Amino acid sequence: MSILIKHIENIVAMDWQTLVVLSVLCAFAAYFIKEYLASPPMVIFVYPVLLFFAILIQYIFIQVELYPPNKLDQWLMWTIIASICGTIVGTVSVACFGTLKDRAGSRRAEARTPRKAGV
């Protein structure tokens, strides 16, 4: 449990510049994803998922030490890559959740309708 708490503390302690870049890029992606949602106001729930996965992937990049954080161009490149990966993972997870919700709803609808005799 202490390892999990240590990782959560490190994620929360991420520098504000990285968080701003990830937030802006995820907001930009959420703006375009909004057009493909059945209900566009649902983007309010999609954006935090995208941002969460982007921050998580950025933290994984930092822990694996894929780049030296003191070089600005490499920091920006890996931050952009983290936001792209986070957007992809977040979009897939939201789509899977929506598909599961639709399937569960259609099964409930089938269970409610009475079956005709002889069918």
Buried (B, 14 or more C-beta within 10 A) or exposed (E): EEEEEEEEEEBEEBEEEBBEBBBEBBEEBBEEBBEEBEEEEBBEEBBEBBBBBBBBBBBEBBEEEEBEBEEEEEBEEBBBBBBBBBBBBBBEBBEEEEEEEEEEEEEEEEEEEEEEEEE
